[in-house]
């Protein structure tokens, strides 16, 4: 589910995963896992293009590659808060306004986890229907990947 408030430049993505909270957190923070799903359908993120320094002040950097054209899309973030397996917060200073993503991992029991991803200071180009669909397709890739674990 996605909701947006275009006046505030905020997006919220809520998803329930058929996986325990520890596994969902590990998949979202480990390069070997991220390489399987980071980026929308049609985009890959090779393992060599992922840096995760999982502590406040650590880097979170990726370079997604368009599968058809080879175009590259870098993302440079810095972790603001890391509380395994409960919460991740990073800021992308290179994005206009300094976009911040905060993900809360809620244990629902029975091997299910809810994530709530709140993005603030989101530039208009990331609030389009196409950009949001891309984010949701990345979550679909992640769910398919986790089903194989």
Secondary structure, DSSP 4 states (H G I P E B T S, - for coil): -EEEETTTTEEEEEEEESS-HHHHHHHHH-HHHHTTT-SSTTEE--GGGEEE--STT-EEEEEEEETTT--EEEEEEEEEEEETTTEEEEEETTSTT-EEEEEEEEEEETTEEEEEEEEES--GGGSSHHHHHHHHHHHHHHHHHHTT-
